[in-house]
């Protein structure tokens, strides 16, 4: 198999892996959005529920492309492996936030996870930038959205005490 075919497969796997993480997170989110989440006091800047799915699908696409740009530099390189391990950690934390906030119906646990998640994203971006500027830049909308989500999560926690 030539390098072009390998890269097509790597790109596909990277994007699908990210979308699957989103799918797993949505399992914990879907029911809670219609039930528990509707009972919460929310700040005035809360986006409409319909916005979250397209936003996340787009972010997972960008994350997948970003991971692919790193992966294609070669797993034989230590910095590539380290960067992708950090990426996988933040991807797992991303899914865990849905479990904590929606699955456990706990804004407090959501705050704890999202702070760790945000830190992991930042570390991932910094590692990615060392390898590929494009890969690091593609992660910026994600950290901005998670920053907004953290503010929203903290606000919900405070409004519902």
N, C-alpha and C positions, 0 to 999 in steps of 0.2 A: 504494500500500500504506500503510495507516495505521500509526501508531506502535505500537499493540498487536501487530499482525502482525510488524512489524520486531523488536520485543522478543522475541517467541516464537522467531523465527528466530535472533536473536543468542544467546538462552539455549541453544537446541539446539546451535548451532555451538560455543559455548564448552564445553559439557559433552562433546560428541563429540570435540573437539580434545584435551581432557585425557585422555579415555578412550583415544584413539588413541595418545597418548604412552605411556600405560601398556601398551598392547598391543605397541608396538614394544619397550619395555623387557622385556616378558615373553618375547619371542622369544629374547633373550639369556639369560634366566633359566631358562626351563623345562628345558632339557637339563642345565644345570649343577647345578640343584637335585637331580636324580636321580643325578648322577655326582660331579663334583668337590666340590660342597658337602658331600656326605655324608662325605667323607674328612677334612674339617677338624675340628680341635678347636674346640669352641664353649663359650662361658660358660654357666653354669647358668641364666641368665635368658633364654636364647634361646627365643623363642616357637616353637610347633609350626609346621611348614611350611604347614599348611592355613590358618593365620590371615592370612598375608600377602596372599593374593588378595582376600578380602573387605575387609580393611583398606585396601588401595590403591584398590579400586573406589570405596569410600566417600570416601576422601580426594580422588580425582580428581573425583568428583561435587561435593564441597564447593568444590574449586578452580575448577571450571567455573562454578558459580553465582557465586562471588566475582568471577571475570573478567567475567561477564555484568553484574554490578552496576556494574562500572567502565565497561564498554563502552557501556552504555545512557546514560551521562552525556554521550556525544558525542565522536566522534573529532576534531571540530573544535577541541577544547580540548587545549592542549599537555600539561597535567598528566595528562590521560587517556591520551594517546598514550605518554608517558614511562612511566606506570605499566604499561600493557599491554606495552610493549617489555620492561620488567624482568620481567614475568610470563612472557613467551615465553622469555626467557633462562633463567629458573629452570626452566621446563618442559623445555627442551633439556638443561640440566644434569642434571635428574632422570633423563632417559633415558640420558644419558651415564654416570651412575653404574652402571646395570645393565650397560652395555657394559664399563666398567672393572672392576667387581667380578666379575661372572659371565662376561661374554664373554671378557675377557682373563684371567680367573681370578687376579685380583690384588687382594688386600685393601689393599695399599699404594696402588695407583692409585685404589681405591675411597675411601680416606681423603682423598686429594688432591681428588678430585671432590666428595666430600660436604662438605668444609669450604667450598669455593667455593659449592656449592649452598646450604648453610645461610645463608651471607652474602647470597646473592641472594634467598633467601626472606625474610630479615629486611628487606632493602631494599624488596622488593615489599610486604610487610605495611605498612611505614611509609608508603610512597606511597599504598597503598590506603586506609589510615586517614584520610589527608588528604581523600580524595574521598568515601568511604563507610565509616562505622564498621562496618556489617554485613559489607562485603566484607573488611575487615581481620580482623575476628573470625572469619569463616569460614576464614581461612588459619591460625589458631592450632593446630588439631589437626594440621595438616600439619607445621608447624615442630616441634611436640612429637614427632611420630612420626619425623621426620628427625633430631632430636636423639637419640632413642633408637637409631635406626639407626646414627648416627655412633658412639655408645658401643659398640654391638654390633660394628660394623666394626673399630674400634680394638682391641677385645678379641680378635676373631678373628685380627687381624694379630699381636698380641702372643703369643697362644697357639700360633701356628703358625710361629714363628721357629726 
